[in-house]
Amino acid sequence: MTSERFGYAEALSALESRGRFGIRLGLARTRALLSGLDHPERTFRGALIAGTNGKGSVLALMGSALVAAGYRVGQTPKPHLVTYRERLQIGGRPVDPETFARLAGEVLAVADRVAGRHGEPTEFELLTAITFRWFAEAGIDLAVVEVGLGGRLDATHAWDGGVAVVTNVTLDHTERLGSTVEAIASEKAAIIMRGDLAVTGAWGSALEVIERRSRRVAAPLTVTSLAPLRSLDRDGIEVELGRLGRVRVGLRGRHQAANVAVADAALDALESAGIARVPDDARRAGYAAVHWPGRLELVEAGGREVLLDGAHNPAGAATLARALDDMAPFLRPGRPTLLLAVMADKDVDGIVRALAGATLLREARVICTSPAGGRALAADRLAARWHALAGRAAEAVPEPAAALDAALSPGIGAGSPAGSGGPLGAGPVVVAGSLYLVGAVRAILVSDPTLAPDPPLPHRKVVP
């Protein structure tokens, strides 16, 4: 079958229609797709990154350093915030709409042939094939690829780049990956293949699982420890990083001290594997210049500071809570506002408890909302959980744009506690609990011509 010719909106619609097949872990369909495309994934090497939290930060840190060293590097950050095209990047720039549409037509033509024997490929499997096809066609030097879900049966694991990274392991996606840290670690550690060099920042029982996997496949494993934190400020941190000494990291939050240690060890592994060499000066420059949208990203809106962070599981929420208290001295004074949304299939109570523990948020105005897509907990139910667990009132504004307007508006809001510092609207606005909410807010507040929002599609769902 010849490939279909799509416009960008048509390509998105065609991919979205495959979303009805949901998330079906397994590699047979992806491998069949890649075979039908003459195995584009075999034309480049690089690093595959799994883990519960920190995958995107490690990908961003590695990518920034590799670009600083002059490499043409493909990256796959996920999920996207504003446009699907964010998931396919070369040198930090997303694929253009025309190329994406053409590649979607080519891959969907192959998918029709694959379906008869292996079943219909899912949306994420198609996207993985599109990504690898583009990377091969563009002639990248190497790729840094983020796993979608788990590792063992994730579509990205159809590619073995030579370096396997597991950032850390905590409880998340338990309905698919297992109910214990050890079970989840086993799923993530499976990306370590014979012949790989492996890196991890995991600890405890998760580390034991990863070490056993590495021994089983004879893959040398580097275990990183937290880089000592020397200072932090409004715009990033400074750490002591091995032979590099004191290094500036342009990502906010003390947790980035762990992520930069993993990223630096992964760059060492790329060099040992003969894939890429990043000199010390390029590492310093890359770590300082790194940018990771929607993850403790600070933007200005109408004279207000707005801090965007997904914090979509309890560990991420606890990390955000610590970061907020660290950043508090550098933020403008005034009563803060928390704009919150949480997916219904997440540990809602764990996320609420973690955020409620932040000193900065103890007197905050809280506005709960519900992004489109069908998975978000209803705003009124989330507000009720906040009230029950935090002991403080929360407002429910179902539509995210209206909720953002409310968060940015001065005046006394519903449930304002007495003695809370007077009018609302002076302090920072924290947007958290869901990257889908962060994406919706960022599309409103940040003008970026390279990341024009996608056209709306009816009943659109979001893949991992």
FENDA-V918912 format. One record per residue. RES is the residue in one letter. PSI is psi in whole degrees, 0 to 359 (NA if undefined). NEAR is the number of other ideal C-beta (glycine too) atoms within 12 Angstrom. Layout:
RES & PSI & NEAR
RES & PSI & NEAR
This chain:
M & 136 & 16
T & 157 & 11
S & 148 & 24
E & 151 & 23
R & 119 & 18
F & 153 & 26
G & 171 & 18
Y & 313 & 30
A & 322 & 24
E & 321 & 22
A & 316 & 37
L & 317 & 37
S & 319 & 26
A & 320 & 34
L & 317 & 42
E & 327 & 31
S & 334 & 24
R & 349 & 36
G & 343 & 32
R & 342 & 16
F & 355 & 24
G & 199 & 22
I & 114 & 28
R & 101 & 27
L & 148 & 29
G & 152 & 25
L & 349 & 30
A & 315 & 23
R & 317 & 36
T & 317 & 41
R & 322 & 30
A & 320 & 30
L & 312 & 44
L & 325 & 37
S & 318 & 23
G & 342 & 30
L & 14 & 36
D & 36 & 17
H & 65 & 21
P & 332 & 33
E & 345 & 36
R & 0 & 20
T & 357 & 25
F & 157 & 35
R & 183 & 33
G & 209 & 44
A & 136 & 54
L & 128 & 51
I & 119 & 51
A & 173 & 52
G & 161 & 47
T & 309 & 36
N & 156 & 39
G & 353 & 45
K & 312 & 48
G & 321 & 47
S & 317 & 49
V & 317 & 50
L & 315 & 43
A & 318 & 43
L & 314 & 54
M & 314 & 56
G & 317 & 48
S & 318 & 38
A & 320 & 45
L & 320 & 42
V & 319 & 34
A & 332 & 29
A & 359 & 30
G & 11 & 19
Y & 149 & 35
R & 100 & 25
V & 132 & 41
G & 140 & 45
Q & 153 & 42
T & 65 & 47
P & 146 & 42
K & 156 & 35
P & 170 & 37
H & 158 & 36
L & 316 & 40
V & 319 & 33
T & 145 & 31
Y & 328 & 45
R & 342 & 37
E & 335 & 37
R & 349 & 39
L & 109 & 39
Q & 146 & 40
I & 124 & 32
G & 27 & 27
G & 3 & 31
R & 135 & 22
P & 159 & 33
V & 145 & 36
D & 155 & 22
P & 322 & 27
E & 316 & 17
T & 317 & 26
F & 315 & 37
A & 317 & 30
R & 315 & 26
L & 323 & 41
A & 319 & 42
G & 319 & 29
E & 316 & 34
V & 322 & 43
L & 329 & 41
A & 320 & 28
V & 322 & 36
A & 324 & 40
D & 325 & 25
R & 325 & 22
V & 326 & 30
A & 322 & 24
G & 326 & 15
R & 325 & 17
H & 356 & 26
G & 163 & 20
E & 126 & 25
P & 146 & 45
T & 171 & 39
E & 314 & 39
F & 324 & 42
E & 318 & 47
L & 317 & 46
L & 321 & 45
T & 316 & 46
A & 319 & 44
I & 316 & 48
T & 309 & 50
F & 324 & 42
R & 316 & 39
W & 316 & 38
F & 316 & 40
A & 315 & 27
E & 323 & 24
A & 349 & 26
G & 46 & 17
I & 159 & 36
D & 322 & 28
L & 170 & 41
A & 150 & 47
V & 111 & 55
V & 131 & 50
E & 129 & 47
V & 145 & 45
G & 305 & 41
L & 118 & 38
G & 251 & 38
G & 303 & 46
R & 313 & 33
L & 12 & 31
D & 145 & 39
A & 327 & 45
T & 339 & 46
H & 358 & 38
A & 348 & 38
W & 135 & 44
D & 108 & 32
G & 348 & 45
G & 335 & 36
V & 129 & 46
A & 130 & 49
V & 131 & 53
V & 108 & 52
T & 305 & 49
N & 173 & 42
V & 122 & 42
T & 181 & 35
L & 124 & 26
D & 151 & 37
H & 41 & 33
T & 334 & 24
E & 341 & 18
R & 331 & 24
L & 347 & 35
G & 159 & 23
S & 1 & 14
T & 158 & 18
V & 321 & 29
E & 318 & 25
A & 317 & 25
I & 320 & 37
A & 323 & 41
S & 319 & 30
E & 318 & 37
K & 321 & 48
A & 341 & 47
A & 347 & 37
I & 345 & 47
I & 115 & 46
M & 160 & 26
R & 132 & 18
G & 347 & 18
D & 162 & 39
L & 135 & 36
A & 149 & 50
V & 140 & 45
T & 151 & 48
G & 14 & 44
A & 167 & 41
W & 171 & 23
G & 218 & 19
S & 330 & 20
A & 318 & 34
L & 321 & 29
E & 319 & 22
V & 315 & 32
I & 321 & 44
E & 320 & 26
R & 317 & 21
R & 316 & 35
S & 318 & 32
R & 321 & 17
R & 323 & 19
V & 11 & 23
A & 44 & 15
A & 115 & 33
P & 133 & 25
L & 130 & 32
T & 125 & 35
V & 121 & 26
T & 154 & 37
S & 166 & 22
L & 128 & 23
A & 130 & 32
P & 129 & 20
L & 125 & 26
R & 326 & 19
S & 162 & 20
L & 154 & 29
D & 196 & 21
R & 332 & 22
D & 4 & 24
G & 198 & 35
I & 166 & 39
E & 135 & 28
V & 164 & 38
E & 116 & 23
L & 85 & 38
G & 226 & 23
R & 343 & 13
L & 343 & 31
G & 218 & 16
R & 125 & 20
V & 136 & 37
R & 134 & 29
V & 121 & 48
G & 30 & 35
L & 141 & 44
R & 149 & 36
G & 134 & 41
R & 338 & 33
H & 340 & 39
Q & 346 & 45
A & 327 & 39
A & 319 & 38
N & 321 & 45
V & 330 & 50
A & 318 & 39
V & 315 & 45
A & 318 & 52
D & 320 & 42
A & 324 & 40
A & 323 & 52
L & 322 & 48
D & 318 & 33
A & 320 & 40
L & 321 & 40
E & 316 & 27
S & 329 & 22
A & 358 & 28
G & 23 & 14
I & 316 & 31
A & 149 & 38
R & 122 & 22
V & 106 & 38
P & 163 & 20
D & 320 & 23
D & 325 & 16
A & 324 & 27
R & 312 & 39
R & 314 & 32
A & 317 & 25
G & 316 & 38
Y & 323 & 46
A & 326 & 28
A & 356 & 24
V & 144 & 41
H & 133 & 30
W & 92 & 42
P & 139 & 37
G & 5 & 43
R & 100 & 43
L & 44 & 46
E & 130 & 39
L & 120 & 37
V & 164 & 30
E & 140 & 18
A & 109 & 27
G & 39 & 17
G & 4 & 15
R & 149 & 31
E & 129 & 33
V & 122 & 35
L & 119 & 46
L & 125 & 41
D & 132 & 49
G & 307 & 46
A & 56 & 46
H & 8 & 42
N & 168 & 38
P & 321 & 30
A & 318 & 31
G & 322 & 41
A & 321 & 40
A & 322 & 29
T & 316 & 40
L & 317 & 43
A & 316 & 39
R & 318 & 31
A & 321 & 40
L & 317 & 40
D & 326 & 25
D & 322 & 30
M & 344 & 32
A & 317 & 27
P & 342 & 14
F & 356 & 23
L & 157 & 28
R & 146 & 22
P & 162 & 15
G & 160 & 25
R & 125 & 34
P & 165 & 39
T & 134 & 46
L & 120 & 50
L & 115 & 55
L & 138 & 52
A & 146 & 51
V & 137 & 46
M & 140 & 33
A & 335 & 23
D & 6 & 22
K & 173 & 34
D & 82 & 30
V & 312 & 34
D & 321 & 23
G & 320 & 28
I & 314 & 43
V & 314 & 41
R & 318 & 23
A & 314 & 34
L & 322 & 49
A & 340 & 35
G & 352 & 23
A & 128 & 35
T & 320 & 19
L & 331 & 34
L & 3 & 40
R & 329 & 24
E & 18 & 27
A & 150 & 42
R & 135 & 45
V & 125 & 50
I & 122 & 46
C & 140 & 47
T & 183 & 43
S & 100 & 35
P & 157 & 43
A & 157 & 24
G & 345 & 29
G & 344 & 18
R & 345 & 29
A & 141 & 35
L & 138 & 35
A & 143 & 23
A & 319 & 34
D & 325 & 20
R & 322 & 24
L & 319 & 43
A & 322 & 36
A & 321 & 22
R & 320 & 33
W & 315 & 39
H & 318 & 22
A & 321 & 18
L & 326 & 24
A & 344 & 32
G & 20 & 16
R & 147 & 26
A & 154 & 24
A & 149 & 42
E & 154 & 34
A & 117 & 31
V & 98 & 33
P & 321 & 24
E & 123 & 22
P & 319 & 35
A & 318 & 22
A & 323 & 22
A & 320 & 39
L & 317 & 34
D & 315 & 26
A & 319 & 32
A & 326 & 45
L & 351 & 34
S & 136 & 25
P & 168 & 22
G & 168 & 18
I & 125 & 20
G & 171 & 31
A & 138 & 20
G & 18 & 25
S & 123 & 25
P & 146 & 22
A & 143 & 10
G & 23 & 8
S & 8 & 25
G & 13 & 21
G & 214 & 20
P & 147 & 17
L & 162 & 33
G & 359 & 30
A & 322 & 26
G & 185 & 33
P & 154 & 41
V & 123 & 46
V & 121 & 45
V & 118 & 52
A & 173 & 53
G & 342 & 51
S & 129 & 44
L & 337 & 41
Y & 321 & 39
L & 315 & 48
V & 316 & 43
G & 318 & 38
A & 318 & 36
V & 319 & 44
R & 323 & 36
A & 329 & 31
I & 320 & 29
L & 333 & 34
V & 123 & 28
S & 115 & 15
D & 107 & 22
P & 335 & 12
T & 347 & 20
L & 52 & 29
A & 135 & 19
P & 147 & 28
D & 154 & 29
P & 146 & 19
P & 139 & 15
L & 142 & 23
P & 136 & 14
H & 35 & 14
R & 136 & 26
K & 164 & 29
V & 132 & 36
V & 165 & 34
P & NA & 38
